[in-house]
Amino acid sequence: MPSKPDHNPEFLTLDGAAGLVGRTHWSIRRWIRLGRLARYQSGPRIYVRRDELLELVLPKKATD
C-alpha cells in the first residue's frame, strides 16, 4: 500500500465510495464480502481503492 489510506486520495471510505457510485455503503460492504472489491483498513476504518471501485462499476470497453 503506497501510504496510509486515511491520508491518500486513492482510497475512499465506504460512505465516500458509495456516494461516488450512487450506491449505499451496504452495497460496498457486500462487494467486499463477495470478493469483488479489496478491503484496506487503517485502525477501525475500512477503505477501498478508487480505481478498483471504478473498474468494478464502469462498463468495460469492447475490444476489436
CHARMM internal coordinates of N, CA and C (Angstrom, degrees):
IC EDIT
DIST 1 N 1 CA 1.4431
DIST 1 CA 1 C 1.5269
ANGL 1 N 1 CA 1 C 107.80
DIST 1 C 2 N 1.3409
ANGL 1 CA 1 C 2 N 118.63
DIHE 1 N 1 CA 1 C 2 N 130.98
DIST 2 N 2 CA 1.4535
ANGL 1 C 2 N 2 CA 121.15
DIHE 1 CA 1 C 2 N 2 CA -174.39
DIST 2 CA 2 C 1.5176
ANGL 2 N 2 CA 2 C 114.22
DIHE 1 C 2 N 2 CA 2 C -61.92
DIST 2 C 3 N 1.2832
ANGL 2 CA 2 C 3 N 118.80
DIHE 2 N 2 CA 2 C 3 N -45.37
DIST 3 N 3 CA 1.4667
ANGL 2 C 3 N 3 CA 122.34
DIHE 2 CA 2 C 3 N 3 CA 176.91
DIST 3 CA 3 C 1.5187
ANGL 3 N 3 CA 3 C 107.82
DIHE 2 C 3 N 3 CA 3 C -155.77
DIST 3 C 4 N 1.3377
ANGL 3 CA 3 C 4 N 115.46
DIHE 3 N 3 CA 3 C 4 N 176.10
DIST 4 N 4 CA 1.4594
ANGL 3 C 4 N 4 CA 118.38
DIHE 3 CA 3 C 4 N 4 CA -178.60
DIST 4 CA 4 C 1.5298
ANGL 4 N 4 CA 4 C 110.23
DIHE 3 C 4 N 4 CA 4 C -58.67
DIST 4 C 5 N 1.3291
ANGL 4 CA 4 C 5 N 117.87
DIHE 4 N 4 CA 4 C 5 N 132.95
DIST 5 N 5 CA 1.4663
ANGL 4 C 5 N 5 CA 120.68
DIHE 4 CA 4 C 5 N 5 CA -177.83
DIST 5 CA 5 C 1.5264
ANGL 5 N 5 CA 5 C 113.65
DIHE 4 C 5 N 5 CA 5 C -57.03
DIST 5 C 6 N 1.3310
ANGL 5 CA 5 C 6 N 118.00
DIHE 5 N 5 CA 5 C 6 N -33.11
DIST 6 N 6 CA 1.4604
ANGL 5 C 6 N 6 CA 118.57
DIHE 5 CA 5 C 6 N 6 CA -176.31
DIST 6 CA 6 C 1.5219
ANGL 6 N 6 CA 6 C 112.90
DIHE 5 C 6 N 6 CA 6 C -74.11
DIST 6 C 7 N 1.3327
ANGL 6 CA 6 C 7 N 118.37
DIHE 6 N 6 CA 6 C 7 N -5.79
DIST 7 N 7 CA 1.4648
ANGL 6 C 7 N 7 CA 122.17
DIHE 6 CA 6 C 7 N 7 CA 177.99
DIST 7 CA 7 C 1.5186
ANGL 7 N 7 CA 7 C 111.50
DIHE 6 C 7 N 7 CA 7 C -124.49
DIST 7 C 8 N 1.3198
ANGL 7 CA 7 C 8 N 117.10
DIHE 7 N 7 CA 7 C 8 N 21.26
DIST 8 N 8 CA 1.4499
ANGL 7 C 8 N 8 CA 121.34
DIHE 7 CA 7 C 8 N 8 CA -174.60
DIST 8 CA 8 C 1.5314
ANGL 8 N 8 CA 8 C 109.58
DIHE 7 C 8 N 8 CA 8 C -132.01
DIST 8 C 9 N 1.3349
ANGL 8 CA 8 C 9 N 117.66
DIHE 8 N 8 CA 8 C 9 N 121.23
DIST 9 N 9 CA 1.4719
ANGL 8 C 9 N 9 CA 119.67
DIHE 8 CA 8 C 9 N 9 CA -178.21
DIST 9 CA 9 C 1.5305
ANGL 9 N 9 CA 9 C 113.99
DIHE 8 C 9 N 9 CA 9 C -68.21
DIST 9 C 10 N 1.3398
ANGL 9 CA 9 C 10 N 117.98
DIHE 9 N 9 CA 9 C 10 N -9.41
DIST 10 N 10 CA 1.4581
ANGL 9 C 10 N 10 CA 120.38
DIHE 9 CA 9 C 10 N 10 CA 176.75
DIST 10 CA 10 C 1.5235
ANGL 10 N 10 CA 10 C 111.25
DIHE 9 C 10 N 10 CA 10 C -72.01
DIST 10 C 11 N 1.3352
ANGL 10 CA 10 C 11 N 117.11
DIHE 10 N 10 CA 10 C 11 N -16.03
DIST 11 N 11 CA 1.4530
ANGL 10 C 11 N 11 CA 121.99
DIHE 10 CA 10 C 11 N 11 CA -176.58
DIST 11 CA 11 C 1.5186
ANGL 11 N 11 CA 11 C 110.60
DIHE 10 C 11 N 11 CA 11 C -111.05
DIST 11 C 12 N 1.3276
ANGL 11 CA 11 C 12 N 115.80
DIHE 11 N 11 CA 11 C 12 N 146.24
DIST 12 N 12 CA 1.4593
ANGL 11 C 12 N 12 CA 122.37
DIHE 11 CA 11 C 12 N 12 CA 179.84
DIST 12 CA 12 C 1.5162
ANGL 12 N 12 CA 12 C 109.64
DIHE 11 C 12 N 12 CA 12 C -124.88
DIST 12 C 13 N 1.3220
ANGL 12 CA 12 C 13 N 116.47
DIHE 12 N 12 CA 12 C 13 N 145.42
DIST 13 N 13 CA 1.4592
ANGL 12 C 13 N 13 CA 119.71
DIHE 12 CA 12 C 13 N 13 CA 169.92
DIST 13 CA 13 C 1.5219
ANGL 13 N 13 CA 13 C 107.75
DIHE 12 C 13 N 13 CA 13 C -70.00
DIST 13 C 14 N 1.3112
ANGL 13 CA 13 C 14 N 116.76
DIHE 13 N 13 CA 13 C 14 N 169.01
DIST 14 N 14 CA 1.4660
ANGL 13 C 14 N 14 CA 119.28
DIHE 13 CA 13 C 14 N 14 CA 179.05
DIST 14 CA 14 C 1.5262
ANGL 14 N 14 CA 14 C 110.78
DIHE 13 C 14 N 14 CA 14 C -61.85
DIST 14 C 15 N 1.3261
ANGL 14 CA 14 C 15 N 117.02
DIHE 14 N 14 CA 14 C 15 N -41.40
DIST 15 N 15 CA 1.4693
ANGL 14 C 15 N 15 CA 119.96
DIHE 14 CA 14 C 15 N 15 CA 178.56
DIST 15 CA 15 C 1.5247
ANGL 15 N 15 CA 15 C 110.83
DIHE 14 C 15 N 15 CA 15 C -66.15
DIST 15 C 16 N 1.3262
ANGL 15 CA 15 C 16 N 117.35
DIHE 15 N 15 CA 15 C 16 N -40.68
DIST 16 N 16 CA 1.4611
ANGL 15 C 16 N 16 CA 120.80
DIHE 15 CA 15 C 16 N 16 CA 177.96
DIST 16 CA 16 C 1.5182
ANGL 16 N 16 CA 16 C 111.74
DIHE 15 C 16 N 16 CA 16 C -63.92
DIST 16 C 17 N 1.3332
ANGL 16 CA 16 C 17 N 116.01
DIHE 16 N 16 CA 16 C 17 N -42.19
DIST 17 N 17 CA 1.4622
ANGL 16 C 17 N 17 CA 121.00
DIHE 16 CA 16 C 17 N 17 CA 178.36
DIST 17 CA 17 C 1.5203
ANGL 17 N 17 CA 17 C 110.60
DIHE 16 C 17 N 17 CA 17 C -63.85
DIST 17 C 18 N 1.3199
ANGL 17 CA 17 C 18 N 116.14
DIHE 17 N 17 CA 17 C 18 N -43.58
DIST 18 N 18 CA 1.4626
ANGL 17 C 18 N 18 CA 120.94
DIHE 17 CA 17 C 18 N 18 CA -179.65
DIST 18 CA 18 C 1.5285
ANGL 18 N 18 CA 18 C 110.60
DIHE 17 C 18 N 18 CA 18 C -61.98
DIST 18 C 19 N 1.3123
ANGL 18 CA 18 C 19 N 116.66
DIHE 18 N 18 CA 18 C 19 N -43.89
DIST 19 N 19 CA 1.4582
ANGL 18 C 19 N 19 CA 120.53
DIHE 18 CA 18 C 19 N 19 CA 179.27
DIST 19 CA 19 C 1.5153
ANGL 19 N 19 CA 19 C 112.57
DIHE 18 C 19 N 19 CA 19 C -64.48
DIST 19 C 20 N 1.3199
ANGL 19 CA 19 C 20 N 116.75
DIHE 19 N 19 CA 19 C 20 N -36.49
DIST 20 N 20 CA 1.4569
ANGL 19 C 20 N 20 CA 121.13
DIHE 19 CA 19 C 20 N 20 CA -179.06
DIST 20 CA 20 C 1.5209
ANGL 20 N 20 CA 20 C 112.03
DIHE 19 C 20 N 20 CA 20 C -64.74
DIST 20 C 21 N 1.3219
ANGL 20 CA 20 C 21 N 116.79
DIHE 20 N 20 CA 20 C 21 N -38.26
DIST 21 N 21 CA 1.4726
ANGL 20 C 21 N 21 CA 119.80
DIHE 20 CA 20 C 21 N 21 CA -175.76
DIST 21 CA 21 C 1.5303
ANGL 21 N 21 CA 21 C 113.53
DIHE 20 C 21 N 21 CA 21 C -106.43
DIST 21 C 22 N 1.3247
ANGL 21 CA 21 C 22 N 117.22
DIHE 21 N 21 CA 21 C 22 N 6.18
DIST 22 N 22 CA 1.4594
ANGL 21 C 22 N 22 CA 120.45
DIHE 21 CA 21 C 22 N 22 CA 175.68
DIST 22 CA 22 C 1.5190
ANGL 22 N 22 CA 22 C 114.07
DIHE 21 C 22 N 22 CA 22 C 71.11
DIST 22 C 23 N 1.3105
ANGL 22 CA 22 C 23 N 116.92
DIHE 22 N 22 CA 22 C 23 N 34.27
DIST 23 N 23 CA 1.4648
ANGL 22 C 23 N 23 CA 122.73
DIHE 22 CA 22 C 23 N 23 CA 177.68
DIST 23 CA 23 C 1.5249
ANGL 23 N 23 CA 23 C 108.64
DIHE 22 C 23 N 23 CA 23 C -122.64
DIST 23 C 24 N 1.3256
ANGL 23 CA 23 C 24 N 116.73
DIHE 23 N 23 CA 23 C 24 N -178.29
DIST 24 N 24 CA 1.4581
ANGL 23 C 24 N 24 CA 120.49
DIHE 23 CA 23 C 24 N 24 CA 175.68
DIST 24 CA 24 C 1.5337
ANGL 24 N 24 CA 24 C 109.05
DIHE 23 C 24 N 24 CA 24 C -97.24
DIST 24 C 25 N 1.3379
ANGL 24 CA 24 C 25 N 115.59
DIHE 24 N 24 CA 24 C 25 N 163.55
DIST 25 N 25 CA 1.4644
ANGL 24 C 25 N 25 CA 117.52
DIHE 24 CA 24 C 25 N 25 CA 177.85
DIST 25 CA 25 C 1.5289
ANGL 25 N 25 CA 25 C 110.28
DIHE 24 C 25 N 25 CA 25 C -65.60
DIST 25 C 26 N 1.3251
ANGL 25 CA 25 C 26 N 117.49
DIHE 25 N 25 CA 25 C 26 N -22.73
DIST 26 N 26 CA 1.4648
ANGL 25 C 26 N 26 CA 120.76
DIHE 25 CA 25 C 26 N 26 CA 176.53
DIST 26 CA 26 C 1.5246
ANGL 26 N 26 CA 26 C 110.86
DIHE 25 C 26 N 26 CA 26 C -66.74
DIST 26 C 27 N 1.3247
ANGL 26 CA 26 C 27 N 117.49
DIHE 26 N 26 CA 26 C 27 N -35.96
DIST 27 N 27 CA 1.4703
ANGL 26 C 27 N 27 CA 121.01
DIHE 26 CA 26 C 27 N 27 CA 176.03
DIST 27 CA 27 C 1.5256
ANGL 27 N 27 CA 27 C 110.25
DIHE 26 C 27 N 27 CA 27 C -63.94
DIST 27 C 28 N 1.3272
ANGL 27 CA 27 C 28 N 116.68
DIHE 27 N 27 CA 27 C 28 N -43.07
DIST 28 N 28 CA 1.4610
ANGL 27 C 28 N 28 CA 121.03
DIHE 27 CA 27 C 28 N 28 CA 179.58
DIST 28 CA 28 C 1.5293
ANGL 28 N 28 CA 28 C 109.26
DIHE 27 C 28 N 28 CA 28 C -63.05
DIST 28 C 29 N 1.3207
ANGL 28 CA 28 C 29 N 116.88
DIHE 28 N 28 CA 28 C 29 N -44.08
DIST 29 N 29 CA 1.4714
ANGL 28 C 29 N 29 CA 120.83
DIHE 28 CA 28 C 29 N 29 CA 177.43
DIST 29 CA 29 C 1.5324
ANGL 29 N 29 CA 29 C 111.37
DIHE 28 C 29 N 29 CA 29 C -59.97
DIST 29 C 30 N 1.3317
ANGL 29 CA 29 C 30 N 116.71
DIHE 29 N 29 CA 29 C 30 N -40.79
DIST 30 N 30 CA 1.4678
ANGL 29 C 30 N 30 CA 120.67
DIHE 29 CA 29 C 30 N 30 CA 179.36
DIST 30 CA 30 C 1.5243
ANGL 30 N 30 CA 30 C 110.31
DIHE 29 C 30 N 30 CA 30 C -63.85
DIST 30 C 31 N 1.3337
ANGL 30 CA 30 C 31 N 118.16
DIHE 30 N 30 CA 30 C 31 N -43.30
DIST 31 N 31 CA 1.4572
ANGL 30 C 31 N 31 CA 121.30
DIHE 30 CA 30 C 31 N 31 CA 178.75
DIST 31 CA 31 C 1.5272
ANGL 31 N 31 CA 31 C 110.83
DIHE 30 C 31 N 31 CA 31 C -61.48
DIST 31 C 32 N 1.3266
ANGL 31 CA 31 C 32 N 116.44
DIHE 31 N 31 CA 31 C 32 N -37.71
DIST 32 N 32 CA 1.4677
ANGL 31 C 32 N 32 CA 120.05
DIHE 31 CA 31 C 32 N 32 CA 176.70
DIST 32 CA 32 C 1.5278
ANGL 32 N 32 CA 32 C 109.39
DIHE 31 C 32 N 32 CA 32 C -65.10
DIST 32 C 33 N 1.3221
ANGL 32 CA 32 C 33 N 117.28
DIHE 32 N 32 CA 32 C 33 N -48.84
DIST 33 N 33 CA 1.4613
ANGL 32 C 33 N 33 CA 121.90
DIHE 32 CA 32 C 33 N 33 CA -178.60
DIST 33 CA 33 C 1.5290
ANGL 33 N 33 CA 33 C 111.69
DIHE 32 C 33 N 33 CA 33 C -60.06
DIST 33 C 34 N 1.3332
ANGL 33 CA 33 C 34 N 117.17
DIHE 33 N 33 CA 33 C 34 N -37.04
DIST 34 N 34 CA 1.4585
ANGL 33 C 34 N 34 CA 121.77
DIHE 33 CA 33 C 34 N 34 CA -179.88
DIST 34 CA 34 C 1.5315
ANGL 34 N 34 CA 34 C 113.27
DIHE 33 C 34 N 34 CA 34 C -79.86
DIST 34 C 35 N 1.3372
ANGL 34 CA 34 C 35 N 116.48
DIHE 34 N 34 CA 34 C 35 N -4.91
DIST 35 N 35 CA 1.4551
ANGL 34 C 35 N 35 CA 120.55
DIHE 34 CA 34 C 35 N 35 CA 179.12
DIST 35 CA 35 C 1.5165
ANGL 35 N 35 CA 35 C 114.06
DIHE 34 C 35 N 35 CA 35 C 82.30
DIST 35 C 36 N 1.3114
ANGL 35 CA 35 C 36 N 117.52
DIHE 35 N 35 CA 35 C 36 N 11.49
DIST 36 N 36 CA 1.4653
ANGL 35 C 36 N 36 CA 121.08
DIHE 35 CA 35 C 36 N 36 CA 179.85
DIST 36 CA 36 C 1.5282
ANGL 36 N 36 CA 36 C 111.56
DIHE 35 C 36 N 36 CA 36 C -81.75
DIST 36 C 37 N 1.3323
ANGL 36 CA 36 C 37 N 116.59
DIHE 36 N 36 CA 36 C 37 N -18.05
DIST 37 N 37 CA 1.4559
ANGL 36 C 37 N 37 CA 122.40
DIHE 36 CA 36 C 37 N 37 CA -175.99
DIST 37 CA 37 C 1.5237
ANGL 37 N 37 CA 37 C 108.05
DIHE 36 C 37 N 37 CA 37 C -142.11
DIST 37 C 38 N 1.3264
ANGL 37 CA 37 C 38 N 116.05
DIHE 37 N 37 CA 37 C 38 N 134.51
DIST 38 N 38 CA 1.4664
ANGL 37 C 38 N 38 CA 120.62
DIHE 37 CA 37 C 38 N 38 CA -179.94
DIST 38 CA 38 C 1.5258
ANGL 38 N 38 CA 38 C 110.10
DIHE 37 C 38 N 38 CA 38 C -77.55
DIST 38 C 39 N 1.3201
ANGL 38 CA 38 C 39 N 114.85
DIHE 38 N 38 CA 38 C 39 N 148.26
DIST 39 N 39 CA 1.4619
ANGL 38 C 39 N 39 CA 122.07
DIHE 38 CA 38 C 39 N 39 CA -179.90
DIST 39 CA 39 C 1.5239
ANGL 39 N 39 CA 39 C 108.59
DIHE 38 C 39 N 39 CA 39 C -110.83
DIST 39 C 40 N 1.3349
ANGL 39 CA 39 C 40 N 115.56
DIHE 39 N 39 CA 39 C 40 N 135.85
DIST 40 N 40 CA 1.4597
ANGL 39 C 40 N 40 CA 122.53
DIHE 39 CA 39 C 40 N 40 CA 175.44
DIST 40 CA 40 C 1.5173
ANGL 40 N 40 CA 40 C 106.51
DIHE 39 C 40 N 40 CA 40 C -123.51
DIST 40 C 41 N 1.3170
ANGL 40 CA 40 C 41 N 116.44
DIHE 40 N 40 CA 40 C 41 N 144.64
DIST 41 N 41 CA 1.4529
ANGL 40 C 41 N 41 CA 118.86
DIHE 40 CA 40 C 41 N 41 CA -176.03
DIST 41 CA 41 C 1.5188
ANGL 41 N 41 CA 41 C 110.55
DIHE 40 C 41 N 41 CA 41 C -133.87
DIST 41 C 42 N 1.3187
ANGL 41 CA 41 C 42 N 115.31
DIHE 41 N 41 CA 41 C 42 N 140.66
DIST 42 N 42 CA 1.4556
ANGL 41 C 42 N 42 CA 123.32
DIHE 41 CA 41 C 42 N 42 CA 173.03
DIST 42 CA 42 C 1.5167
ANGL 42 N 42 CA 42 C 105.80
DIHE 41 C 42 N 42 CA 42 C -133.51
DIST 42 C 43 N 1.3381
ANGL 42 CA 42 C 43 N 115.98
DIHE 42 N 42 CA 42 C 43 N 105.80
DIST 43 N 43 CA 1.4588
ANGL 42 C 43 N 43 CA 119.21
DIHE 42 CA 42 C 43 N 43 CA -173.53
DIST 43 CA 43 C 1.5181
ANGL 43 N 43 CA 43 C 108.27
DIHE 42 C 43 N 43 CA 43 C 64.91
DIST 43 C 44 N 1.3222
ANGL 43 CA 43 C 44 N 117.29
DIHE 43 N 43 CA 43 C 44 N -136.46
DIST 44 N 44 CA 1.4573
ANGL 43 C 44 N 44 CA 119.87
DIHE 43 CA 43 C 44 N 44 CA -178.52
DIST 44 CA 44 C 1.5358
ANGL 44 N 44 CA 44 C 114.26
DIHE 43 C 44 N 44 CA 44 C -82.73
DIST 44 C 45 N 1.3226
ANGL 44 CA 44 C 45 N 117.99
DIHE 44 N 44 CA 44 C 45 N -9.25
DIST 45 N 45 CA 1.4628
ANGL 44 C 45 N 45 CA 121.00
DIHE 44 CA 44 C 45 N 45 CA -175.20
DIST 45 CA 45 C 1.5208
ANGL 45 N 45 CA 45 C 111.96
DIHE 44 C 45 N 45 CA 45 C -87.80
DIST 45 C 46 N 1.3164
ANGL 45 CA 45 C 46 N 115.41
DIHE 45 N 45 CA 45 C 46 N 141.12
DIST 46 N 46 CA 1.4612
ANGL 45 C 46 N 46 CA 122.93
DIHE 45 CA 45 C 46 N 46 CA 179.08
DIST 46 CA 46 C 1.5276
ANGL 46 N 46 CA 46 C 108.11
DIHE 45 C 46 N 46 CA 46 C -106.92
DIST 46 C 47 N 1.3292
ANGL 46 CA 46 C 47 N 115.06
DIHE 46 N 46 CA 46 C 47 N 138.45
DIST 47 N 47 CA 1.4627
ANGL 46 C 47 N 47 CA 122.06
DIHE 46 CA 46 C 47 N 47 CA -179.13
DIST 47 CA 47 C 1.5182
ANGL 47 N 47 CA 47 C 109.90
DIHE 46 C 47 N 47 CA 47 C -130.34
DIST 47 C 48 N 1.3300
ANGL 47 CA 47 C 48 N 115.07
DIHE 47 N 47 CA 47 C 48 N 160.47
DIST 48 N 48 CA 1.4618
ANGL 47 C 48 N 48 CA 122.30
DIHE 47 CA 47 C 48 N 48 CA 170.20
DIST 48 CA 48 C 1.5221
ANGL 48 N 48 CA 48 C 107.13
DIHE 47 C 48 N 48 CA 48 C -130.65
DIST 48 C 49 N 1.3238
ANGL 48 CA 48 C 49 N 115.63
DIHE 48 N 48 CA 48 C 49 N 156.06
DIST 49 N 49 CA 1.4639
ANGL 48 C 49 N 49 CA 119.63
DIHE 48 CA 48 C 49 N 49 CA 177.62
DIST 49 CA 49 C 1.5243
ANGL 49 N 49 CA 49 C 109.26
DIHE 48 C 49 N 49 CA 49 C -80.29
DIST 49 C 50 N 1.3189
ANGL 49 CA 49 C 50 N 115.80
DIHE 49 N 49 CA 49 C 50 N 134.86
DIST 50 N 50 CA 1.4695
ANGL 49 C 50 N 50 CA 121.91
DIHE 49 CA 49 C 50 N 50 CA 179.65
DIST 50 CA 50 C 1.5308
ANGL 50 N 50 CA 50 C 111.17
DIHE 49 C 50 N 50 CA 50 C -57.27
DIST 50 C 51 N 1.3284
ANGL 50 CA 50 C 51 N 117.53
DIHE 50 N 50 CA 50 C 51 N -46.84
DIST 51 N 51 CA 1.4681
ANGL 50 C 51 N 51 CA 119.80
DIHE 50 CA 50 C 51 N 51 CA -177.07
DIST 51 CA 51 C 1.5239
ANGL 51 N 51 CA 51 C 112.10
DIHE 50 C 51 N 51 CA 51 C -65.58
DIST 51 C 52 N 1.3327
ANGL 51 CA 51 C 52 N 118.07
DIHE 51 N 51 CA 51 C 52 N -37.43
DIST 52 N 52 CA 1.4618
ANGL 51 C 52 N 52 CA 120.67
DIHE 51 CA 51 C 52 N 52 CA 178.22
DIST 52 CA 52 C 1.5264
ANGL 52 N 52 CA 52 C 111.32
DIHE 51 C 52 N 52 CA 52 C -67.40
DIST 52 C 53 N 1.3174
ANGL 52 CA 52 C 53 N 116.49
DIHE 52 N 52 CA 52 C 53 N -38.81
DIST 53 N 53 CA 1.4624
ANGL 52 C 53 N 53 CA 121.26
DIHE 52 CA 52 C 53 N 53 CA 177.94
DIST 53 CA 53 C 1.5258
ANGL 53 N 53 CA 53 C 110.41
DIHE 52 C 53 N 53 CA 53 C -63.74
DIST 53 C 54 N 1.3169
ANGL 53 CA 53 C 54 N 117.02
DIHE 53 N 53 CA 53 C 54 N -47.98
DIST 54 N 54 CA 1.4615
ANGL 53 C 54 N 54 CA 120.33
DIHE 53 CA 53 C 54 N 54 CA -178.40
DIST 54 CA 54 C 1.5286
ANGL 54 N 54 CA 54 C 111.55
DIHE 53 C 54 N 54 CA 54 C -65.66
DIST 54 C 55 N 1.3291
ANGL 54 CA 54 C 55 N 116.82
DIHE 54 N 54 CA 54 C 55 N -35.75
DIST 55 N 55 CA 1.4588
ANGL 54 C 55 N 55 CA 119.68
DIHE 54 CA 54 C 55 N 55 CA 176.76
DIST 55 CA 55 C 1.5336
ANGL 55 N 55 CA 55 C 111.03
DIHE 54 C 55 N 55 CA 55 C -63.77
DIST 55 C 56 N 1.3101
ANGL 55 CA 55 C 56 N 116.23
DIHE 55 N 55 CA 55 C 56 N -34.25
DIST 56 N 56 CA 1.4625
ANGL 55 C 56 N 56 CA 121.19
DIHE 55 CA 55 C 56 N 56 CA -179.97
DIST 56 CA 56 C 1.5220
ANGL 56 N 56 CA 56 C 111.73
DIHE 55 C 56 N 56 CA 56 C -70.03
DIST 56 C 57 N 1.3256
ANGL 56 CA 56 C 57 N 118.01
DIHE 56 N 56 CA 56 C 57 N -40.22
DIST 57 N 57 CA 1.4633
ANGL 56 C 57 N 57 CA 120.01
DIHE 56 CA 56 C 57 N 57 CA -171.48
DIST 57 CA 57 C 1.5224
ANGL 57 N 57 CA 57 C 115.02
DIHE 56 C 57 N 57 CA 57 C -98.49
DIST 57 C 58 N 1.3263
ANGL 57 CA 57 C 58 N 118.12
DIHE 57 N 57 CA 57 C 58 N -21.38
DIST 58 N 58 CA 1.4661
ANGL 57 C 58 N 58 CA 119.38
DIHE 57 CA 57 C 58 N 58 CA -178.86
DIST 58 CA 58 C 1.5195
ANGL 58 N 58 CA 58 C 109.99
DIHE 57 C 58 N 58 CA 58 C -82.49
DIST 58 C 59 N 1.3345
ANGL 58 CA 58 C 59 N 116.93
DIHE 58 N 58 CA 58 C 59 N 143.01
DIST 59 N 59 CA 1.4786
ANGL 58 C 59 N 59 CA 118.95
DIHE 58 CA 58 C 59 N 59 CA 178.66
DIST 59 CA 59 C 1.5158
ANGL 59 N 59 CA 59 C 111.00
DIHE 58 C 59 N 59 CA 59 C -62.68
DIST 59 C 60 N 1.2958
ANGL 59 CA 59 C 60 N 115.46
DIHE 59 N 59 CA 59 C 60 N 144.54
DIST 60 N 60 CA 1.4693
ANGL 59 C 60 N 60 CA 121.65
DIHE 59 CA 59 C 60 N 60 CA 178.76
DIST 60 CA 60 C 1.5139
ANGL 60 N 60 CA 60 C 108.54
DIHE 59 C 60 N 60 CA 60 C -77.32
DIST 60 C 61 N 1.3348
ANGL 60 CA 60 C 61 N 115.97
DIHE 60 N 60 CA 60 C 61 N 143.97
DIST 61 N 61 CA 1.4667
ANGL 60 C 61 N 61 CA 120.48
DIHE 60 CA 60 C 61 N 61 CA 175.79
DIST 61 CA 61 C 1.5160
ANGL 61 N 61 CA 61 C 109.20
DIHE 60 C 61 N 61 CA 61 C -78.24
DIST 61 C 62 N 1.3286
ANGL 61 CA 61 C 62 N 115.30
DIHE 61 N 61 CA 61 C 62 N 138.23
DIST 62 N 62 CA 1.4631
ANGL 61 C 62 N 62 CA 120.09
DIHE 61 CA 61 C 62 N 62 CA 178.11
DIST 62 CA 62 C 1.5245
ANGL 62 N 62 CA 62 C 108.93
DIHE 61 C 62 N 62 CA 62 C -72.00
DIST 62 C 63 N 1.3133
ANGL 62 CA 62 C 63 N 116.04
DIHE 62 N 62 CA 62 C 63 N 139.65
DIST 63 N 63 CA 1.4636
ANGL 62 C 63 N 63 CA 119.95
DIHE 62 CA 62 C 63 N 63 CA 176.00
DIST 63 CA 63 C 1.5111
ANGL 63 N 63 CA 63 C 108.80
DIHE 62 C 63 N 63 CA 63 C -104.02
DIST 63 C 64 N 1.3244
ANGL 63 CA 63 C 64 N 116.04
DIHE 63 N 63 CA 63 C 64 N 150.65
DIST 64 N 64 CA 1.4899
ANGL 63 C 64 N 64 CA 121.20
DIHE 63 CA 63 C 64 N 64 CA -178.15
DIST 64 CA 64 C 1.4924
ANGL 64 N 64 CA 64 C 110.49
DIHE 63 C 64 N 64 CA 64 C -77.34
END
COOR INIT
IC SEED 1 N 1 CA 1 C
IC BUILD
